[in-house]
Amino acid sequence: MVTQLKTAQVRMLSIYVIAFMLLLTVFNLFLGEILHQKVHITGSQLAQQIYSLKLQPVADKEVVAALVESHGFMLEPDHKSFNFFVFMHQKGDIFKYKTVSLKLYHWPFWIVESPLFILLNLVMIGAAIWSYRWWRLLFKQRNGVDSTSLLTDIQVSSSQKTPKNVVKLALNDIAINSTKVHIAKRKLSSAGDAALTVMYGIQNNHNHLFALLYWAQPLPDNVDLESHFKIIVIKGFKELSRVSVKLLSSGGLAITLENIPQPDIDAYTKRLHQIIYQASLLYRGDISRKEIKIGVCNYRDGADQTVVYQLTKSALALAKQSPWQHIYRVPFNHTRSTVLANSGENLADYIGKKKFMLFFQPLFEFASGDILQHEALIRVRHKSLGILSAKQFIPQLKDDSAIILLDKTVLDQVIKLLDSEKSPMAVSINLHAFNWFSDDYWRWFGQRMKNVAGADKLQFEISEVDFYQHQQRLNFAFSTIKSVGSSVLIDNVSSHDRIALLAPYKGIKGLKLSYDLIHDIDKNVTQQKIVRQIVGSAERVNLPVYGVGVETQQELNMLKKQGVIGAQGFYFTEPLHEFTNAIVD
């Protein structure tokens, strides 16, 4: 009987291996065909792009060569490359679009995309091995290996204990153990961060959480809920500087957790729900997770507490309405745009009356740890909503004159600060898109900058989309900036296709990556590939690439691996006003 089982097992394994090899072969052929088509599509798009840019392959050979190289092609074959097989030679194809006909050379697609081939084949092999192991496990269970008996014994033995004692033990251990595990993880990560902390002077971007809790099943009336949950929550969040628990007249709980790192907000919210659920089991053993609803608002220092409370109530209402979402979180700035849009206020008055502050976001160089430049950030002091960022109040400016006034005021203030505090570092200003195309603004700019000694320290940021779409219309702005000795940064860069076109612009001093490319780059292979391509294309035209909005050490490490030379963001520090202790009144 044993011999027959082994023979059947070997036969099934052989069939499985043959079927898998056939599947793997078909998969690779299909993948190769897709990548082959991708090469031809890219080549055709390149020919179309050269046609639209009115480039001549002979007269503009250098620009065409840089553009072709950025897409992975060559105008001439590389005879210096070592080829030991005929089928590894560079291939030449002709790509046409209207009057443009290009003969381009490229490596075979399976060499260019070899990491993709290897990765996908490893995934297929791993899935096959995993499936085979599960098949073996099921085969053994069918032939007498019964794993349920052990589970039954455990259930029988545990049922002999007093349920109330079990719940109490679990309740006492959960809060303490969860805290120990969390603190241990933080100690391990902080050991690795020590060098970076010394190098960059890192400060965490902290938030506070305000939460309202609701139980679908009421707890006993004779229970001192505030004291009970206060002890549990404080034990569960020992690492936080302040934890507050208050019982509301409605019977719910209001909980405040302070100084939570920005990346950990969702983790702390889920952890709070878990701790409350475990604590509730002591008095309601039949309660389920879905019967405990939590509304949360995360905010920073200075936020209007009335608005925080209203937002948290709204979040709790949404959680109570949802049958599956037990936690609902709303950030404090979620409602600001709505309030501003409905207020009817003229926000230009805040600028005209100088009711704003300037902060500076430093950009750090990875190699030395030095600050390369500061980005000027304006913050408006609103009478009821507190401090507003540029993204929150600029969309509410109602006319062109207000937009021009904004950028004029910021430039004036930066010049005054540079005069009062001498510094070798550059300061960048992110101008509104409207002003880049306003001749009135640039005529004023030329007059204002005539006698400014530190004009060479000023850099002006323009988005990638605006630059590439309106290059001709930007000539006046660029010439004016160049005439006074200032320079330009290209912001929100998200692709490498047209970076070669920046070569003729000597006034451009660097590229800043789009935040969408930075956020979670350590978890996304596609984002990593795009950043590598941008860095490679930028190196060909001698432009540095910087990251923005870096929030975690993992993002920082991945950017360094891709060749990015510097970055800014809350991981290093929040925007500073120490650059000049002068605040506009």
C-alpha positions, -999 to +999 in steps of 0.1 A: +000+000+000+028+024+009+046+016-024+015+023-044+010+057-026+046+067-034+043+056-070+011+077-074+028+106-057+058+105-081+035+102-111+015+132-100+046+152-094+059+144-129+026+156-145+027+187-123+063+196-134+055+190-171+023+211-170+042+239-151+070+240-177+045+242-205+027+271-187+060+289-180+071+286-217+037+300-229+040+328-204+075+338-215+065+338-252+034+359-244+055+384-223+082+386-251+055+395-276+042+422-254+076+437-248+085+435-285+053+455-293+063+480-266+096+487-283+079+495-316+053+517-299+080+536-281+100+541-313+069+554-332+061+578-304+097+590-304+095+597-342+062+616-336+078+636-308+107+646-330+083+656-357+062+678-333+093+695-319+105+702-355+139+687-349+162+679-378+181+646-374+212+662-390+211+698-378+199+690-343+219+657-340+230+663-304+195+671-291+180+642-311+208+618-298+200+628-262+163+624-268+168+590-284+191+578-257+166+588-230+142+564-246+167+535-246+176+537-284+209+546-303+214+564-335+244+542-343+252+507-330+277+504-302+305+483-318+325+484-286+300+463-267+310+427-261+286+403-278+293+365-275+261+353-293+246+364-326+212+369-311+226+394-285+236+419-312+219+453-313+190+454-337+181+482-361+146+492-369+131+520-389+104+541-372+084+566-393+059+594-386+048+616-415+081+632-428+103+618-401+121+585-407+145+572-381+167+542-381+174+534-345+193+506-328+184+489-296+192+458-276+168+429-278+139+435-255+146+404-234+180+419-225+167+454-217+138+440-196+158+411-181+150+422-145+113+419-154+118+385-170+137+372-140+113+387-114+082+373-131+097+339-136+108+337-100+072+347-090+059+319-112+083+293-098+076+305-062+038+301-068+044+266-082+065+255-052+039+270-028+011+252-046+030+219-046+036+222-008-001+228-002-009+198-024+014+176-004-002+188+029-037+180+016-025+146+003-012+137+038-043+149+055-064+127+032-044+097+042-048+098+079-031+129+092-058+145+112-049+179+126-083+187+141-079+164+171-053+186+186-075+217+182-104+198+198-082+189+228-072+225+233-107+237+231-119+212+257-091+220+281-096+257+278-133+254+283-127+240+318-113+275+329-135+302+342-144+325+313-142+356+335-107+348+347-096+342+311-109+375+300-093+393+330-059+377+322-062+386+286-072+421+294-043+427+318-018+413+294-030+428+261-024+465+270+010+458+286+023+434+259+011+456+230+030+485+246+061+465+251+061+452+215+055+487+202+083+502+223+107+474+213+100+481+176+107+518+181+140+510+199+151+488+171+143+514+144+158+543+164+191+525+167+193+525+129+182+561+127+208+574+152+234+583+125+208+601+104+195+619+134+229+633+142+236+640+105+204+659+097+190+670+130+158+650+123+125+661+140+094+640+138+062+654+123+038+649+151+000+649+152-026+646+179-056+623+178-090+631+192-114+601+192-151+596+201-163+560+209-197+544+206-209+510+217-239+494+199-244+472+230-245+493+262-222+483+290-235+478+326-246+509+344-227+501+376-193+502+358-171+532+362-163+535+325-140+565+328-117+550+354-117+516+338-108+527+303-085+554+315-063+528+331-064+505+301-057+532+275-028+548+295-012+513+299-017+507+262+000+539+251+028+543+277+052+557+250+030+588+244+036+620+263-001+626+271-032+604+271-066+617+281-098+598+286-132+615+295-167+601+299-193+621+279-229+628+292-241+607+262-224+576+276-196+576+250-159+582+256-136+610+244-099+600+241-070+623+232-036+609+222-008+634+217+025+636+198+020+607+174+044+605+144+027+613+111+034+579+095+019+560+125-015+577+127-035+549+111-016+523+132-024+541+164-061+544+154-064+507+148-045+499+180-069+521+200-099+502+186-082+469+195-075+480+231-111+493+236-125+460+222-104+439+245-113+460+275-151+459+266-150+421+266-146+421+304-182+434+308-198+423+276-184+389+266-209+388+236-197+421+221-182+420+186-157+443+169-183+458+145-204+469+175-176+494+186-174+524+164-147+551+166-146+585+149-111+602+148-097+636+139-060+641+136-047+677+141-017+697+150-009+723+177-030+755+173-060+738+157-095+752+166-108+726+191-144+734+182-137+724+146-118+693+158-148+682+179-173+688+150-151+668+126-147+639+150-185+638+155-189+637+117-164+609+115-182+589+142-215+594+124-200+580+092-186+550+111-219+543+127-236+543+093-212+518+078-217+481+084-181+472+077-160+503+085-157+505+123-131+533+123-134+565+104-107+592+104-110+628+091-079+651+091-083+686+105-077+703+072-104+683+055-130+710+061-109+742+057-113+745+020-151+742+024-152+768+051-131+792+031-152+787+000-184+794+019-172+823+040-172+850+013-140+865+028-115+883+006-083+865+015-062+891-003-069+914+026-048+890+048-019+895+024-023+932+020-025+937+058+005+914+063-013+889+084+010+860+074+042+843+083+071+830+062+086+796+070+115+779+054+117+742+044+154+732+043+167+709+015+195+685+027+223+671+007+227+633+014+265+631+010+274+659+034+243+664+055+245+702+047+215+724+039+217+733+002+188+757+001+155+767+018+121+768+001+100+798+012+065+788+024+038+813+033+013+807+061-017+829+065-031+836+100-068+832+096-091+846+123-110+814+130-092+785+111-058+792+125-027+788+103-035+781+066-010+767+041-006+780+006-025+750-009-055+759+014-059+796+007-045+802-028-074+785-045-097+809-027-081+840-042-107+856-064-089+876-090-056+880-108-045+911-089-047+891-056-024+864-071+001+890-083+000+907-049+007+874-032+039+867-051+051+903-050+047+903-012+065+870-007+094+881-029+096+914-010+097+897+023+124+871+012+146+899-001+143+918+032+152+886+052+182+879+030+194+915+035+189+912+073+205+878+077+234+870+054+235+834+043+254+815+015+224+792+009+198+797-019+161+804-012+136+790-037+101+806-042+073+786-058+055+812-080+019+809-090+014+796-125-005+827-135+025+850-127+049+830-149+029+842-179+022+878-166+044+904-183+033+929-157+047+908-130+081+903-147+084+940-156+078+948-119+103+920-110+130+935-132+126+969-115+125+954-080+157+933-085+179+961-099+197+968-067+193+935-048+227+922-038+217+886-032+198+880-065+220+850-073+206+833-041+171+833-054+156+804-073+121+803-088+101+770-091+079+761-120+060+729-125+071+704-152+037+705-169+037+744-172+072+745-185+069+719-212+035+731-224+044+768-226+081+771-233+077+799-259+055+820-236+081+817-208+109+833-227+103+868-212+102+854-176+134+833-181+153+861-197+143+885-169+154+860-143+187+854-161+193+891-164+193+897-126+214+866-119+187+844-104+179+808-115+150+783-120+140+749-106+117+725-124+092+712-098+067+682-098+089+662-122+072+629-129+088+616-162+121+615-180+110+617-216+117+654-222+145+662-198+170+662-227+151+694-239+164+712-208+200+712-221+198+746-238+184+764-207+215+774-187+194+791-160+178+758-148+197+746-118+179+714-107+148+691-107+124+684-079+105+651-080+068+649-078+054+640-043+035+611-059+068+595-069+082+599-034+054+587-012+058+549-005+086+546-031+101+519-009+071+497-016+066+505-053+089+491-080+074+512-107+081+544-088+117+533-083+122+526-120+107+561-130+130+579-105+161+560-118+151+570-153+147+606-143+181+607-125+198+591-155+183+616-179+191+645-156+228+634-153+232+636-191+223+673-189+242+679-156+211+687-135+208+675-099+176+657-088+160+664-054+132+647-035+103+664-017+078+654+010+100+626+025+082+612+055+100+580+064+135+566+066+125+539+041+117+565+015+149+583+023+171+552+018+153+542-014+158+577-029+196+575-021+197+541-039+181+556-070+208+584-072+188+613-058+214+637-042+192+655-017+157+659-003+133+679+020+103+669+040+089+663+074+112+634+080+141+658+084+123+687+100+091+707+099+092+741+081+114+765+102+112+801+110+146+801+127+162+810+093+152+845+102+135+851+135+116+880+118+078+873+115+056+896+096+031+915+118 
